[in-house]
Structure formats: structure tokens, C-alpha cells
Amino acid sequence: MIELRLVFGAVLAIAMISAAIMAIWPGRSRAIAILAAGAVSLFASIMFLLLAAPDVAMTEAAIGSGLTTFLFFFVLGRVRGRKDD
């Protein structure tokens, strides 16, 4: 019987790949690309947790998906607020 962790890891890998493709797909809005990149980081932190690395998982969740996504949205708001020269 296939181990549950292996199946869950495969599902997470497929989800990470699909979110990464969504992040770089041309024609999408910037907000969707930022959210997709944050999802990739969140899926990676869950994968690290499955691989028994909770310290790396917590760091990836806090910095990768939390802080980086927030900073991208902050910068996107600042760039949109400027007038063109």
C-alpha cells in the first residue's frame, strides 16, 4: 500500500508546479502572480514540514509566503500610486 505521506507529497508537488506556472503565465494580473508565488512558498513550507524540518518550514512560511507577499503588494500599491513622467 502506498504511504499517505508519499501521496500527500506528490499532491503538494503538483500544486507547487501549477502555482508556479500560474505565477509566470503571461497575461495574468500582477496580483494573481503575487498570490500564486505566495502559494508556492506556502506549499514549500508544508513540504518541509512533511520532510521533518519544522524550523525550515516555519521560516519559509513566515518569510517566504508571509513577509515577501506583503512586501510585493506594498510595492505594487506604491508603484500604482505614482503618476507617469
ZAZA-943921 format. One line per 5 residues: their letters; for each residue x, y, z negated of C-alpha. Coordinates in Angstrom, 3 decimals, m for minus. Each point is the difference from the previous one (the first is absolute). Layout:
A	X:Y:Z  ...
//
This chain:
MIELR	0.000:0.000:0.000  1.239:3.453:0.870  0.952:2.052:m3.004  m2.207:3.014:m0.697  2.969:2.367:m0.321
LVFGA	1.163:m0.951:3.489  m3.412:0.706:1.516  m0.307:3.289:m1.871  3.502:0.986:1.111  m0.861:m0.734:3.630
VLAIA	m3.185:2.075:m0.246  1.980:2.862:m1.545  2.625:m0.214:2.744  m2.677:0.196:2.695  m1.630:2.934:m1.791
MISAA	3.367:1.787:m0.238  0.704:m0.499:3.689  m3.438:1.198:1.038  0.224:3.079:m2.236  3.469:0.774:1.380
IMAIW	m1.320:m0.226:3.560  m2.882:2.270:m0.976  2.469:2.503:m1.454  2.042:0.275:3.199  m2.809:m0.408:2.546
PGRSR	m0.172:3.090:2.233  m3.231:1.960:0.077  m0.936:m0.482:m3.639  m0.339:2.935:m2.352  2.857:0.837:m2.299
AIAIL	m2.101:m0.652:m3.095  m0.743:m3.571:1.111  3.688:m0.540:0.735  0.943:1.228:m3.478  m2.595:m2.238:m1.647
AAGAV	1.150:m2.984:2.061  3.612:0.597:m1.025  m1.116:0.160:m3.627  m1.872:m3.273:0.477  3.148:m1.650:1.348
SLFAS	1.830:1.076:m3.124  m2.822:m1.207:m2.234  m0.059:m3.393:1.718  3.784:m0.180:m0.395  m0.314:0.643:m3.728
IMFLL	m2.521:m2.842:m0.303  2.383:m2.210:1.961  2.825:0.865:m2.406  m2.284:m0.944:m2.868  m0.631:m3.381:1.639
LAAPD	3.756:m0.479:0.362  0.416:0.473:m3.779  1.592:3.443:0.149  m2.332:2.140:m2.124  2.490:2.830:m0.490
VAMTE	0.446:0.433:3.752  m3.782:m0.299:0.473  m0.691:2.774:m2.502  2.606:2.264:1.579  m1.341:m0.627:3.501
AAIGS	m3.566:0.658:m1.115  0.871:3.192:m1.836  2.468:1.517:2.446  m0.820:m1.659:3.307  m3.761:0.064:0.052
GLTTF	m0.755:2.632:m2.634  2.483:2.837:0.122  0.965:m0.259:3.665  m3.620:m0.035:1.177  m0.778:2.987:m2.202
LFFFV	3.009:1.914:1.332  m0.925:m0.762:3.612  m3.522:1.332:m0.540  1.364:3.060:m1.818  2.370:0.792:2.867
LGRVR	m2.734:m0.654:2.565  m2.217:2.517:m1.776  2.799:2.559:m0.072  0.772:m0.464:3.685  m3.662:0.305:1.005
GRKDD	m0.332:3.187:m2.026  2.668:1.869:1.975  m0.699:2.195:2.992  1.842:m0.593:3.238  2.672:2.521:0.944
//
